[in-house]
Amino acid sequence: MSIVFGWNHFKIKSFDPRTIGLSQTAQPDFSIEVRQSYFHLFWIPCFGLGKKWAIRKAGQLYEIPSVYKDALRGRSDLRVKTPWYTYAGPLLLGIVGLGFMINEKVEEHRSYKYNKKEFEQQYANNAARFRKPSPDDYYVLTPVSGYSAKYARVTGIDKNNIQLSYIPKFEGWVSSSKPLDIAKLFVDPVNKTETITLSRGDSGRLICTDYDERHKFKGIELSGERNELYRVEKIYRLDGPLLTDGHYASWSANEINMEILNEGLAGTLTKIESTEGKIQWSCEKGLPLSLLPGKDFMITGAGNYRQSYKVKFTVEGEDGRSIQYLMEGKEMDHHLTRIN
């Protein structure tokens, strides 16, 4: 791409030569102009190169005679300021840059609010599962000052303690958002485990309550990890289907379609029930619907989704256990929570 640059000039102000004492003629056939010279880039003025006087006659510009220059030199009453648009290029760049900065700050704030809300919801889920543990619970333990997660599962429960088995090291990489992949680590004989016993009163050391303090949280030490402290990021309960947001949605005037993902075990969706709002919910493939691990399904809501709504899902695991999830939302913003 070629760069277009150069210099030019434009009129700042025009004077009648009679008013500034350069003509005695009743109606002179010319005018005196002050013109601003400037450097331009892609025809956008960038900075000034000084001012000059010129004569305009019959629509044409001419160099001002020396005698007029001498008469005008030093006339403080004829001084004019450099117009701001002489610096339009830098100003435009500054405005665009400021716009990007403002947009970045707005997006950063939105992201902060979203992440904080997700953190608070996850805290409530983690605290509830820690208070009432299950042998089907899998823990994602994240370093207080890092990002390399470790995975654990509940292997013992009594009135005062919870025993966790965790994998100090394993080959490959597993996403902390894939509970089935985490569970597979514990059935692979290659992965050796170690155990740690937690007091039921250790929730304050394990589960951070403040999003802004998550990297300053006290945490706990794991055996062999003397230089690192860990906190609970998430507790998955794999005792049946685990419903989560599938991250796809579409909408029209009075209808919304959402994707729901089963990240847990196989089971059956038996019921969809609206508990708040004026929306009729249905499943694209009808009920009962077989739920396969790692597969999604679509639900449709017909009605006013611009108002707050709640919908309850009832699923059954392969062992016949009934599990319920509540989806709360407004418009496209929604989240799923297990309620039993």
N, C-alpha and C positions, 0 to 999 in steps of 0.2 A: 504494500500500500504506500503510495507516494504521500509526502507531507507537504501540504500547501501552506506557504507562509509568505509574508511580505510586509509592506507598509503602505499606508494611505492617509487620508485626512478627511475631516468632516467639519461642517460649519458649527461654531459654538454660538456666535451672535453676529447680527448684521447692524450696521450703523448707516444712518443718512449722513452723507458728508457735510451737509449744512450744519447739523447739530453738533458736530465735533470740530467745526471751523476749518474744513478742508475745501469748501466751495462756497462761492457767493452767488452761484446760479440759482434762480428761483426753483427750477425743477431739474436737478442734475440727472444725467442718463446713466449713472452708475451708483453702486453702493460699496461700502467698505465692510469686509468680513474678517472676523477673527476665526481662524481655523485651527483645529487640533490635529496634529500629526500623531500617528500611533502605529505600533507594530501589531500585526494580526497573525493568528494561526488558524487555518481553516476559516478564514474570513471573520473570525471572532476577535475583537480588540483585546489585546493582552496588557499593554502598558503604553504610556504616552512617550512621545519623542520630542515634545516641545510644541509651542504655538507659533503661528505665523499670520501676518496680515496679507490680505489679497483684495483685489478689485473684481467685482462682478459687473459685467456690462453685456447687455444683450444675451444673457443666459450663459456667458462664457467667463471663465476665471482667468485673471491675468496677474502677473507679478506686480506688486505695488511699487510705484516709482520711489526712488531714493529720497526725493524731497518730501514725500508723504511719510516715509519711514522716520525721517528725522523729526518731523512734526509730531508723530505719534509716540516716539520713544520717551519713556519716563512718565507718560500720562497715567497717573494712579487712578483717575476717574474712569479710565477705559479698561482697567484690568478685569478679567473674568476668570472664574475658577475652572479648574479641570473637571469636566463632567465625570460622574462616577462610572458611567458606562465605558469610559476609556479603559477600565480594568475589568471589563465584562468576563473575559476568559478566566482569570483567577477567581473572581467572584462566583462564576458558574461552577468551577471546580470545588470551591469551598462549600457552596450550597448542596451540590451533589454529595460531597463527602459527609457533610453534616446530616443529610438525609439518610445515608447509609448507616452512620453512627446511631442516629435515632432509631432507625428500623432494627438495627442489631440489638440495641438496648431493650426495645419493646419485645422482640423475640426472646431475648434472654430472660426478661421478666416473665413472659408467658411460660417459657420452659421451666423456670424456677417454680412458679405456682403449680404447674402440672405435676412436676416431680415431687414437690412437697405434699401435694394431695395424695399422690400414689403412695408415698412413704408413710403417711399417716394411716391410710387404709391398710397397708401391709403390716404396720405396727399392730393394729387392732387384731388382724388375723393371727399374727405370730404370738401375741400375748395370750389370745384365747387358746391356741393349740399348746402353748407351753404350760398353761394352767391345767389343761386336760389332755395329757399326752396319749399317744396311741402307738402301738408297734408298727403302724403303717406310715409313721412320720419320717420324712427325709429333710435334713437341715442343709441349707446353703450358708456356710460360714465365710464371711469376707473379712480380710484384714482391715483393721481400723484405719491404717495409713497406706493401704494398697488396694489392689484389684484382683489378685490371684486367689480365687475362691477355693475352699476345700469343702468336701461333701461328707455328711454324716447321716446315720440312721439310728433310730431308737432301738436298742437291743435289751433294755431292762427298765422296769418301772416299779417303784414301790412308793410307800406313803410319803417319803421324804426326799427321794432322789430320782434322777433320770440318768440312765446310762446310755452314752452315745458311742457307737463305733464309727470311726472316721478313717479315711484313706489318706495317709500322709503324702504319697506320690503315686501317680498313675501315668501310663503312656497315653499320648494323644491329647485331645482337647474335647471337653464336654461343656455345652452351654448351660449356664445356671438357670435358664428359662425352660429347659427340657427335662421335666421330672422323670419321664420314663428312661431317658438316657442316663440320668443320675442313678436310678435304681439298678440299671444293668451293670454299673460298675461294681456293685456289691455281690453279684453272682459270678463275676469273672474271677476264677481262682488265681489269676496272675496278680491281682490287687490285694496286697496285704493290708490289714486293718489294725488300728490301735484303739483303745477305749479310754473314755474319760467319764467320770461320774460328776454330775451336776446336782447341786442342791436345788430343791424347788424354790428356794429363796434367792437363787442367782439370777433371776430375770432382770434385775436392775443392772447387772454386769454384762448380760448377754444381749438384751433387746434395747436398742437405742430409741428413746421417745422423741428426740428433737432432731429434725432433719438438718438443721444448721450445725449441730454438734456431732454429726455422725463420724467425722474424721478425727474428732478429739475424744471420742468415747473411750471409757476405761477398757472394756473388753476382757477376754480371758486368754490364758496361755494354753496351748496344746502341747502335749509331750513332744519334745524334740524341736519345738518352735519357740525357743526362749527369747528370740529377738522380735517376735511378732505377736500382736494381740488380735483377737478375732471377736466379731460380733455376729449375731444372727441376722442375715439379710432376708431370708425367706424360709418358711416351713411348709413343705408340701405334704398333704395327706393322701396317700395312694391306696385308698380302700374301695375304689370304684371310679366311675367317670369323673374327670376333673374339668369343669367347663371354664373356659376363658374367652376373652374377646378375640375374635378372629381378625380384627383390624381391617375389615372390608365392610363398607356400607354404601347404600344408594338410597335416594329419596326422590319423591315427587310431591305434588301439592298436598295430598292426604295419605301418603303411604311411605313407609320406611322399611328397608330391607337390611338385615344385619347378619353377619357371619359369626357363628359360634364354633369354637374349636374344642375338641375333647383331647386334653393333654394327659389324661389318666388312663385307667383300664377300660376294657370293653364293658358295655352295659346297654341299657335301653332308656330312651326318653319316653316317659309315659304320660306326662301332663304339662301343659303350659297354661298358666292362670294369671290373668291381670288382677292386681291387687290395688292399683291406683292409676287414675287417668282414664281417658275416654278413647282407648285403643283396643281393637280386637286383634289378638295375636294368633298366628297360625304357623305351622311348619310346612315348608315347601313340599316335603315328601310324605306328609301326614303322620299320624300317631297310631300305634307306638312306632318309634324310630330306633333302629339298631345303631348304636354308637360304637365306632371302631376307634382304637387308639391312634392318636395323631391325625384324625380326620375331622373335617368340619361339616357343618350343616347350616342352612339358611332359614331364618325366621322372618316373617312379614308382619308388620303392624299397620293396620288400617285405621286411621283416625287422626286426632290432633296430637302429633308427637312434639309440638312446640311447647306444650305444657308438661309439667313433671309427670313421670310415669314410673310404675313399678310392675315387674312381671316375675312370677315365680316358676321355676322349672323343677320338676320332680323326675329323678332318674333312679334306675335300679341297677345295682351291680350284678355281676354273674352269680354272686352268692345270695341274691335276693334282698340285700340291704338297700333301704331307701335313703336317698340323699337329695337335699333340696338346695337350690341356688336362687338368690334374689338379684335381679338386675334392676338397678335404679338409674334414671337418667332424665335428660331433657334435651330435645333436639338430637344432635349427633353425639353429645357427650354422655357416656354411660359407663358403668362398671358392674362387674359380677362379684358376688360374695356368697360363700357357702354359709348357710344358716343353721345347719344341724351337724 
